[in-house]
Structures are given as structure tokens and as C-alpha cells.
Amino acid sequence: MEAAATASVFQSSIAAFRPSNSVGRSRLLMASGPKFMPLGHLGSKSHSSIKHQFSNSAGRIIRRRSLVVRASSSSPDSAGSSAPIAPLQLESPIGQFLSQMMISHPHLVPTAVEQQLEQLQTDRDAEQKKEEASASDTDLVLYRRIAEVKANERKKALEEILYALVVQKFMDANVSLVPSIAPAASDPSGRVDAWPSQDDKLERLHSPEAYEMIQNHLSLILGNRLDDSTSLAQISKLRVGQVYAASVMYGYFLKRVDQRFQLEKTMKILPGSLGGEDSDIQKAVGEDKRPGAVDDSLQAAASHPEVSSWSGGMGPGPFGNMIKPSRLRTYVMSVDGETLQRYATIRSREAVSIIEKHTEALFGKPDIVITPQGTVDSSNDEHIKISFGGLKRLVLEAVTFGSFLWDVESYVDSRYHFVTN
């Protein structure tokens, strides 16, 4: 499958899952999305298409209100303060109920979720029976309108159940989510990353093979600043928000493919040299490093002025050298295009909506306009001062958020089917 064709199919797949009322607003950020930056390296045959999809989708993510959920001293790392446990406020009755449960009785959240999902299933079944029993056309039209309103309420409740479960998984791991991005009042420099580093905790939440891929992802974003945790950079808030959203989707994809990899590894049915030694893996990946085989996304990223300013002027050579051989990366390169396309697609509208809402709650709504020529004018976009260590923390959290989102989406769908095949 040609890379361009695959990229086109990927974009259509993501578009099919977007809520219909957001299509017009999505176009605001599409123009800047593809030019952003690479999102991990998956091989010359498949990565460019996945990167294109993630970049375009990330460009459509940031547009909703910034809200917070307040927690008491029972939240991780809150130490008795009313620190936020997540940047997004849950608004439905079910969402608010779960918010209180996470604060007062977090160990009871799974049981509460089970009960709420059972009630949602009961309500949905009752609505279907009423529709079948409707007699006249007038009653049917009225009922369908009522049923539509109730279905939207159930969808919102389902989104907030998913979000609460993702937040709960961070709490179980004793990892606090980054609060809404704003300069810290206690920092005279105006930097926004006053949050503590939790890189070690976040690393332990992934398999060794998946974390190798995450390291490559970080290398492509931060370049030779990956180990520089103290230097500050003045960066577009919109750009950071786009990379965060894209990293959430990357984490979702990565967890999905890693689950299959781990299963095949356990069953000892991994293809080819993947069951062998590191030297075999190096040989398999080596083909991808020959001159001319470097992904076009690396060239694009190296020439991007903002990426260059972050990474200290890195070029295609350093980029290629930063991509380290890994078993999971080699495995991804061996997967057929159709399967890879399916794995790179977010399965439900609810999951897409969660990514949108969480990202905008974290970064706020960007100040951009469409010019008469149809281009995006982001000249009024806010710039933030953040350390490279803070950027690394954001990307690690985003990838983990996507990984957790895959887990909870699968769990909830097994009890209340909502994922479209």
C-alpha cells in the first residue's frame, strides 16, 4: 500500500468518528496540523501515514472550555490542599457522582461504574422497546425526538465514565495529572511547569518494549534536548497542545499494538527474527536506516523552525541516529497495512471527544482566526515559557493517557457495547 494512499484512508477513518457538530470548527486547526512535528518512528513503509493522521487529527483537537475537578486531601500528592485531580470538570449527574467518589471513596469507583453501566444498559433497552411499540406516526416522531435527547445524555454520561476511569488509573498509579497550563504565581520567571517530575512512575506504567518506542517518540520531538531538563524555551501554546493531543493518540495506538505483541510473545508465535537476539533485531531494523530510506517526516521536522529552536538546530542525521532498534518497532513494521490502519484508528466517538475536551481543558481555547484567503492566522496565539523537562513530562503523560484510554474503552465496551465495529 502506497504511503500517500494509506494516509488518505487514515484521515477518512478518523473523520468518520468525529461528532457531526464539530466538523466546522475542526477546520480551524487543520492547516497547521500536518506541518507540526513527527510523532515517533515506525518505519519508512508505514510511519509517514500514521504520523500524517496523528498530526492532522491533533490539529483538530483543541477547542473546548477549560475546567477543573477539585479534590481534597485524599487525591494523590495533594498533601491536604484542594489541588485539581484533573483539568476537566465532569458535568453530568453520573460524572459529578463519580467525581465525588474519586475524592471520598476512590476504592469504590469501579463498583460505582459497574452500577452506572448497568443502568445505562437498562435505559437503552427500555428505549428500544418503546420505539418498537410506538403506534402512530405522530407518536413515533415525538418519541424519536425524546429518544434522541436521552441518547445524547447517555453519550455524555458514557464519556464522563470513561474519563473518570482514566483519571482513576492515574490515581491508582500515584501519578497526578498536570493541571491547566498557566504561569505559576510563585515562579518569577513565568514558567508554567511548576509540577513535579514523575517520569519514573510514568515509565513503569508501560512494558519495556513499549517504553523503547516512547523513547524514540520523545527523541523525535525533543531531539538533542531530551536529557536537558532545566533549559527554558518560549513556545507556542497551540503547538504544545497539538503535540499533547497527538501523543495521546500515539499512546492509544501503541497500547493497542503492544497488547497484540505481548500476546504473541507469550504464545511464542512472533514472526521472523522477533523471537531472537538483539543482533537479529538490529539487522532487521538496519534496512530502514540505509541512505534514502529515512522517513520524510524527519526531514520535515528538522526544517520546522519551532522544532529546530527546541532541539538546538538538529538535522536529519541526528534524527536518524536517535531512532533505536526495538522489538516492538520491528514488529510494527512487519504488520500488514490493513491491520495497521485499523490499529491507528480511534474506535469510538466518545474517545475522540474525551481527547478533545481534556486537551482544551489543559491548554485552553486557542486564539486563532480564518483569514479571507482561507488560511489559519495564529499570530495572537499565546506563548508559554516551559522547560524541556516539563515538555518531556507532558508528552509522557499524554502517551500514558492514550494507553489508559484504550484500556478503559475496552473495559467499558465489554459491559456496555458502544464501540462501532
C-alpha positions in Angstrom: 0.0 0.0 0.0 1.4 3.4 -1.0 2.1 5.8 1.9 0.0 8.6 0.4 -3.0 6.4 -0.1 -2.7 5.0 3.4 -2.5 8.5 4.9 -5.7 9.4 3.0 -7.5 6.3 4.3 -6.3 7.0 7.8 -7.7 10.6 7.7 -11.1 9.4 6.5 -11.2 6.8 9.2 -10.6 9.4 12.0 -13.1 11.8 10.3 -15.8 9.1 10.4 -15.6 9.0 14.2 -15.8 12.8 14.7 -19.0 14.3 16.2 -21.0 15.9 13.4 -21.4 19.2 15.2 -17.6 19.8 15.4 -16.7 19.5 11.8 -16.9 23.2 11.0 -14.8 24.2 14.0 -12.3 21.4 13.3 -11.1 23.1 10.1 -9.6 25.9 12.2 -6.5 23.9 13.1 -6.2 21.6 10.2 -3.9 23.9 8.2 -1.3 23.9 10.9 -1.6 20.2 11.9 0.4 18.4 9.1 3.3 20.9 9.5 3.8 20.3 13.2 6.3 17.6 14.1 7.0 13.8 13.9 5.3 11.5 16.4 7.6 8.6 16.9 9.2 6.5 14.1 7.6 3.3 12.9 9.5 2.6 9.7 9.6 4.0 6.3 6.7 2.0 4.9 4.0 2.8 7.5 5.1 5.6 9.8 4.5 8.5 7.4 0.9 7.6 7.0 0.3 7.2 10.8 2.2 10.5 11.5 0.1 12.3 8.9 -3.1 11.0 10.6 -2.0 11.9 14.1 -0.8 15.4 13.1 -4.0 16.2 11.2 -6.2 14.8 14.0 -4.2 16.6 16.7 -4.7 19.9 14.8 -8.5 19.5 15.2 -8.4 18.7 19.0 -8.1 21.9 21.0 -11.3 23.9 21.2 -13.4 23.4 24.4 -13.7 25.1 27.8 -11.0 24.8 30.4 -12.5 23.3 33.6 -11.2 21.6 36.7 -12.3 18.9 39.1 -11.4 19.8 42.7 -10.1 17.2 45.1 -9.5 17.1 48.8 -6.5 15.6 50.6 -7.4 12.1 49.5 -6.1 12.8 46.0 -2.6 11.7 45.1 0.2 14.2 46.0 -2.3 16.8 47.2 -1.0 16.9 50.7 -4.1 18.3 52.2 -4.6 21.1 49.6 -7.6 21.5 47.2 -5.4 20.6 44.2 -7.1 19.6 41.0 -7.1 15.8 40.2 -7.8 16.5 36.5 -8.2 19.6 34.3 -11.7 18.7 33.1 -14.9 19.1 35.1 -17.4 16.4 34.9 -20.9 17.9 34.4 -23.5 15.1 34.0 -25.1 13.7 37.2 -23.2 10.5 36.8 -20.0 12.4 36.2 -20.4 14.5 39.3 -21.2 11.4 41.3 -18.0 9.7 40.2 -16.0 12.9 40.9 -17.2 12.8 44.5 -16.4 9.1 44.7 -12.9 9.7 43.4 -12.4 12.2 46.2 -14.1 10.5 49.1 -14.0 6.7 48.3 -11.7 6.1 45.3 -11.6 2.3 46.0 -15.4 2.2 45.3 -15.2 3.8 41.9 -15.1 0.5 39.9 -18.2 -0.8 41.7 -20.0 2.5 41.1 -19.1 2.4 37.4 -20.4 -1.1 37.1 -23.7 0.0 38.6 -23.9 3.1 36.3 -23.2 1.0 33.2 -25.9 -1.5 34.2 -28.4 1.4 34.5 -27.3 2.8 31.1 -27.9 -0.6 29.5 -31.3 -0.9 31.2 -32.3 2.6 29.9 -31.1 1.9 26.4 -33.0 -1.4 26.3 -36.2 0.3 27.5 -35.9 3.0 24.8 -35.6 0.3 22.1 -38.7 -1.5 23.4 -40.7 1.8 23.4 -39.7 2.5 19.8 -40.8 -0.9 18.7 -44.2 -0.4 20.5 -44.9 3.0 19.0 -48.2 3.1 17.1 -49.0 6.2 15.2 -46.6 8.2 13.0 -47.1 11.3 15.2 -46.2 9.4 18.3 -43.2 7.9 16.5 -41.8 11.4 15.6 -42.3 12.7 19.1 -40.8 9.6 20.6 -37.7 9.7 18.3 -37.0 13.3 19.4 -37.3 12.4 23.1 -35.1 9.3 22.4 -32.5 11.4 20.7 -32.3 13.8 23.7 -31.9 10.8 26.0 -29.3 9.1 23.8 -27.2 12.3 23.9 -27.5 12.3 27.7 -26.3 8.7 27.8 -23.4 9.5 25.4 -22.3 12.4 27.7 -22.6 10.2 30.7 -20.6 7.4 29.0 -17.8 9.9 28.0 -17.5 11.0 31.6 -17.4 7.4 32.9 -14.5 6.8 30.5 -12.8 9.9 31.6 -13.3 9.2 35.3 -11.8 5.7 34.8 -8.7 7.1 33.1 -8.2 9.6 35.9 -8.7 6.8 38.4 -5.9 4.8 36.8 -3.6 7.7 37.2 -4.6 7.9 40.9 -4.0 4.2 41.4 -0.5 4.7 40.0 0.0 7.6 42.4 0.6 9.9 39.4 -1.0 13.4 39.5 -2.2 14.8 36.1 -0.8 18.1 35.0 -3.3 20.9 35.9 -4.5 23.5 33.5 -1.5 25.3 31.9 -0.9 28.7 33.4 2.2 30.6 34.8 2.9 29.7 38.4 2.4 32.6 40.7 5.3 31.5 42.8 7.8 31.5 39.9 9.1 35.0 39.0 10.3 33.7 35.6 6.8 33.0 34.5 7.4 29.3 33.6 4.3 27.1 33.6 5.8 23.7 34.6 5.8 24.0 38.4 4.5 20.4 38.6 6.9 17.7 40.0 8.7 15.3 37.7 7.1 11.8 37.7 9.0 10.3 34.7 10.0 7.2 36.7 6.4 6.5 37.7 5.1 7.0 34.2 7.8 4.8 32.7 6.8 1.9 34.9 3.2 2.0 33.5 4.4 0.7 30.1 6.0 -2.6 29.0 9.8 -2.4 28.3 9.2 -2.8 24.6 6.5 0.0 24.5 8.8 2.3 26.5 11.5 1.9 23.9 9.0 3.2 21.3 8.1 6.1 23.7 11.8 7.0 24.0 12.0 7.2 20.2 8.9 9.3 20.2 10.5 11.7 22.7 13.7 11.8 20.8 11.9 12.9 17.6 10.1 15.7 19.5 12.9 17.0 21.7 15.9 16.0 19.7 19.2 16.6 21.5 17.4 18.4 24.3 15.9 15.1 25.6 18.3 15.0 28.5 18.2 18.7 29.1 15.6 19.1 31.9 16.4 22.6 33.0 16.8 24.9 30.0 13.7 27.1 29.2 12.0 27.6 25.9 9.4 30.1 24.7 6.9 28.0 22.8 3.5 28.4 21.2 0.8 27.1 23.5 -1.1 25.9 20.4 1.8 23.9 19.2 2.4 22.3 22.6 -1.4 21.4 22.8 -1.2 19.8 19.3 1.8 17.7 20.3 0.0 16.7 23.5 -3.2 15.6 21.6 -1.1 13.7 19.0 0.8 12.0 21.8 -2.4 10.8 23.4 -3.4 9.2 20.1 0.1 7.7 19.7 -0.3 6.2 23.2 -3.7 4.8 22.3 -2.2 3.2 19.1 0.9 2.0 20.9 -1.0 0.2 23.7 -3.2 -1.5 21.1 -0.3 -2.9 19.1 1.7 -3.7 22.2 -1.2 -5.9 23.6 -1.0 -7.9 20.4 2.8 -8.1 20.6 2.8 -9.2 24.2 0.2 -11.9 23.4 2.1 -13.3 20.5 5.3 -13.1 22.5 3.7 -15.1 25.4 2.4 -17.7 22.9 5.8 -17.8 21.1 4.4 -17.0 17.7 6.2 -13.8 17.0 7.1 -13.6 13.3 10.7 -14.0 11.9 13.6 -12.7 13.9 11.5 -11.1 16.6 11.8 -14.1 18.9 15.6 -14.0 18.5 18.5 -12.0 19.9 19.1 -8.2 19.8 21.6 -8.7 16.9 18.7 -10.1 14.8 16.6 -7.1 15.6 19.4 -4.7 14.8 19.8 -6.5 11.4 16.0 -6.2 10.7 15.9 -2.6 11.6 19.1 -1.8 9.8 17.3 -1.9 6.4 15.3 1.1 7.4 18.5 3.2 8.1 20.1 2.9 4.7 20.6 6.2 2.7 17.3 7.2 1.2 15.1 5.2 3.5 14.7 7.9 6.2 11.1 8.9 6.7 10.1 12.2 5.0 8.7 13.3 8.4 12.2 13.5 9.8 13.2 16.0 7.1 10.1 18.0 7.6 10.6 18.1 11.4 14.2 19.1 11.1 13.3 22.1 8.9 10.4 23.2 11.1 11.6 26.5 12.7 10.0 25.8 16.1 11.3 22.2 16.3 14.7 23.5 15.4 14.6 26.1 18.2 13.6 23.4 20.7 16.3 21.0 19.8 19.2 23.3 19.2 19.2 23.0 15.4 19.2 19.3 14.9 19.3 17.9 11.4 18.3 14.7 9.6 21.5 12.9 10.6 21.0 13.2 14.4 17.3 12.4 13.9 18.1 9.1 12.2 20.7 8.2 14.8 18.2 8.8 17.6 15.9 6.0 16.4 17.0 3.0 18.3 16.2 -0.6 17.3 13.5 -2.2 19.3 11.5 -5.4 19.1 8.1 -3.6 19.1 9.1 -1.2 16.4 10.3 -4.1 14.2 7.1 -5.9 14.9 5.0 -2.8 13.9 7.0 -2.7 10.6 6.0 -6.3 10.0 2.2 -5.7 10.4 0.2 -5.5 7.1 -1.2 -2.2 6.1 -4.8 -3.0 6.7 -4.2 -4.1 10.3 -2.0 -1.1 10.9 -4.8 1.2 9.6 -7.3 -0.4 11.9 -4.9 -0.1 14.9 -4.2 3.5 14.2 -7.9 4.4 14.2 -9.6 5.6 17.4 -12.6 3.3 17.7 -15.3 5.4 19.3 -16.6 9.0 19.1 -16.6 9.1 22.8 -12.8 8.5 22.9 -12.3 11.3 20.3 -14.4 13.6 22.3 -12.5 12.9 25.5 -9.2 13.7 23.9 -10.7 17.0 22.6 -12.2 18.1 25.9 -9.2 17.0 28.0 -6.7 18.8 25.8 -8.7 22.0 25.7 -9.2 21.9 29.4 -5.5 21.6 29.8 -4.4 24.3 27.3 -7.4 26.5 26.8 -9.1 27.5 23.6 -6.6 28.9 21.0 -7.0 32.4 19.8 -6.9 31.8 16.0 -9.0 33.1 13.1 -9.5 32.1 9.5 -8.2 34.7 7.0 -10.1 35.7 3.8 -7.7 33.5 1.9 -8.8 30.5 4.0 -5.5 30.1 5.9 -5.2 30.0 9.7 -3.9 33.1 11.4 -2.4 32.1 14.8 -0.5 35.4 15.3 -2.4 36.1 18.5 -1.6 32.6 19.9 -0.2 32.7 23.5 3.4 31.7 24.0 4.4 29.9 27.2 7.7 29.5 29.0 8.4 25.9 29.8 11.5 23.7 30.5 12.4 20.8 28.3 11.9 18.6 31.3 8.4 20.0 31.5 7.8 19.2 27.8 9.0 15.6 28.4 6.6 15.3 31.3 3.7 16.5 29.2 4.5 14.0 26.4 4.9 11.1 28.8 1.6 11.9 30.5 -0.1 12.2 27.1 1.1 8.8 25.9 0.1 7.3 29.1 -3.3 8.9 28.9 -3.8 7.4 25.5 -2.7 4.0 26.8 -5.2 4.2 29.7 -7.9 5.4 27.3 -7.5 2.2 25.2 -7.8 0.1 28.4 -10.9 1.7 29.8 -12.6 1.9 26.4 -12.2 -1.8 26.0 -13.3 -2.5 29.6 -16.5 -0.4 29.3 -17.4 -1.7 25.9 -17.3 -5.3 27.3 -20.1 -4.2 29.7 -22.0 -1.6 27.7 -21.4 -2.0 23.9 -20.8 1.3 22.2 -17.7 0.8 20.0 -18.5 0.6 16.3 -17.0 -2.3 14.5 
